Amino acid sequence: MNEAAPKTQLAAGYFDSSEDRRYDVPTPEDREVAAALKIVQNAGYWVAVRCTQCGHPLVSPKSLRTHMGPKCAARAGVRR
């Protein structure tokens, strides 16, 4: 089992997760996608693309970036 490194508590109840190997720091592209999705959702719309493997509609930012859902990405060996 993947054990997490101990977290140190910061002010206001937040925890420092920089040592936690399970935490992926968002890339600039991830932040751009999240900002674009927020604008679209605030306008009352929802962005969806089809999975390139199975054709299922995808709405998660990670899935939108890879054009594959989590199950298809795992089967294809794509790191999300």
matplotlib code that plots the C-alpha trace (Angstrom):
import matplotlib.pyplot as plt

x = [0.0, 1.2, 1.9, 1.7, 4.4, 3.4, 1.7, 2.6, -0.3, -0.1, -2.1, -5.9, -6.1, -4.4, -1.9, 1.3, 1.0, 4.3, 5.8, 2.7, 3.7, 0.1, -0.5, 0.1, 0.8, -1.5, 0.4, -0.1, -2.2, -4.4, -5.0, -5.9, -8.4, -9.9, -10.3, -11.9, -14.3, -15.3, -16.1, -18.2, -20.0, -20.7, -22.4, -24.7, -23.0, -21.0, -18.1, -17.9, -15.8, -15.9, -13.4, -11.1, -11.2, -14.9, -16.8, -18.2, -18.8, -16.1, -16.3, -13.5, -10.6, -8.0, -10.2, -10.7, -6.9, -6.1, -9.4, -9.7, -11.6, -9.8, -10.6, -9.5, -6.4, -5.5, -6.0, -3.9, -1.2, -1.6, -0.5, -3.2]
y = [0.0, 3.5, 5.2, 9.0, 11.1, 12.8, 16.2, 19.3, 21.5, 25.1, 28.1, 28.1, 24.3, 23.8, 21.0, 21.0, 18.3, 19.0, 15.8, 13.7, 11.6, 11.0, 14.7, 15.9, 19.7, 21.2, 22.1, 25.4, 23.6, 22.1, 25.6, 26.9, 24.1, 24.6, 28.4, 27.8, 25.2, 27.6, 30.4, 28.0, 26.5, 30.0, 30.7, 27.7, 25.3, 22.1, 21.0, 17.3, 15.4, 11.8, 9.3, 8.3, 4.7, 3.9, 7.0, 7.8, 11.5, 13.0, 16.1, 15.8, 18.2, 15.3, 13.4, 16.4, 16.9, 13.3, 12.6, 9.4, 8.4, 6.9, 3.3, 3.6, 5.5, 2.8, 0.1, 2.1, 2.9, 6.6, 8.6, 11.1]
z = [0.0, -0.8, 2.5, 2.5, 4.1, 7.3, 6.8, 8.7, 9.8, 8.6, 9.8, 9.4, 9.5, 6.1, 5.6, 3.7, 1.1, -0.8, 0.7, -0.1, -3.2, -4.0, -4.7, -8.3, -8.5, -11.2, -14.4, -16.1, -18.7, -15.9, -14.6, -18.0, -18.6, -15.1, -15.7, -19.1, -17.7, -14.9, -17.4, -19.5, -16.5, -15.1, -18.4, -17.8, -20.2, -19.7, -21.8, -22.8, -25.3, -26.3, -25.1, -28.1, -26.9, -26.0, -27.1, -23.6, -22.8, -20.6, -18.4, -15.9, -16.5, -16.5, -18.9, -21.2, -21.3, -22.3, -24.3, -22.3, -19.3, -16.2, -17.1, -20.8, -19.8, -17.3, -20.0, -22.5, -19.9, -20.2, -17.1, -16.3]

ax = plt.figure().add_subplot(projection="3d")
ax.plot(x, y, z, "-o")
ax.set_aspect("equal")
plt.show()
